[in-house]
Amino acid sequence: MHDTRYTMHDTRKRQSLHFVSCILYLASIFILNGTAFSAETPKEEYKKLQKEIDTHKEKIEKTKRAEHSILEELDRTNKDLNHVQSELRKYRAKLRITENEIHKVEAEIEANKARLAKQAEWLKRKLRIMQRHGYSGDIILLLSTSDDISQLMRRWRYIKEITFYDHKMLEGYKQTIDNLDKQENRLKSLRAELKANEEDIEVNEASILEKKKGKEILLSSVRKEKSSYEKMLKELREASSRLLEIIRHAEETEAYAAKGFHNLKGRLLWPVHGKVTIPYGAQKDPQFNTPVFKNGIHIKAEGDSNAKAVYSGKVVFAEWFKGYGQLVIISHGEGYHTLYANLAEIFYKVGDIIKEQQVIGRVGESGTLNSSGLYFEIRYKGKPLDPAQWLKKR
């Protein structure tokens, strides 16, 4: 994305230079010192823009393909994630069921142990009664003093003294407890296995989530890149349309423009009434005492004075321009242009047809001269000409 930002910056910069360059070419303007922005024609610049447009179209298609590919990968990743999460839900459900079964078995074991202990206590009381009724004192003492039911059950040779019913009951309780112990062990083993599987699936889930996050970040990056290219493409198309319009105006101007401006040397009517305060040519800058070359003349005039076209033609530029203030440029055909700067107001727009001595604006102080008046230039194929040699003598 770092390269993309620089590309966007360079593209915008080139677009700006293309547009200004084309205006200057069409008007044959050389800013201040007569240095051209570009030696290329508007049609050449237009071809360049078309190439850039095609390049950006290809880049957009490339990012679209990348976006589609990432979306497909994300879809597969989401399917994998859904499968893993489904497995996790199943294992967790089984784990909950197993935990509940373990709790039930443990409760049954405790209940049976309680019943067995109660039955053993009852048996001891019964043995004491048997002693009182003449049974062997040694046997009864041995059985009644057993510490726990397991010890009692191990002394099988004395159990025959107990009734058959009591013997079967005790044996049944013990068998139940043994079975429940086995069931509990089996469930605990199953729980351990389920827990291990759950942990494995959780690791897999984390891996898939990380993969998904990476794909989403990449998708966001590709979409931003695509958006940048689309924005640049839009700007290039707008610049291309403006340039095409300039070319069209230029062609119309050349088709319209009167032939014969070159025959009017010394006969052009003045663009405004007033005195020339800054002449054309080489002179010293009064502020910095350095040599400068003036491409035109400054005619001092009252504010709100009318500025007039010195000859018929077509407006090819009509807006504010740095160093010139409000500027109007008129094309007169055959490579001749006149420039009217330092205007307070402009009355016409690009493409308008102007007649000789038609008012094109009001004189003001919009340029860098800081005084009321009109700055006027005559250019032939970009080269400044001395207006004093073209304007009618007064």
MOLIN-V923358 format. One record per run of one state. SS is the DSSP state (helix for helix, strand for strand, loop for the rest). FROM is the first residue (numbers start at 0). LEN is the number of residues. If there is no record, write none. Layout:
ss: (SS/SS)
from: (FROM/FROM)
len: (LEN/LEN)
This chain:
ss: (loop/helix/loop/helix/strand/loop/helix/loop/helix/loop/helix/loop/helix/loop/helix/loop/helix/loop/strand/loop/strand/loop/strand/loop/strand/loop/strand/loop/strand/loop/strand/loop/strand/loop/strand/loop/strand/loop/strand/loop/strand/loop/strand/loop/helix/strand/loop)
from: (0/1/27/30/34/35/41/132/136/144/148/154/155/159/163/256/260/264/267/268/274/278/280/284/290/294/296/300/305/308/312/321/324/333/335/346/352/354/358/364/372/380/382/385/386/390/391)
len: (1/26/3/4/1/6/91/4/8/4/6/1/4/4/93/4/4/3/1/6/4/2/4/6/4/2/4/5/3/4/9/3/9/2/11/6/2/4/6/8/8/2/3/1/4/1/3)
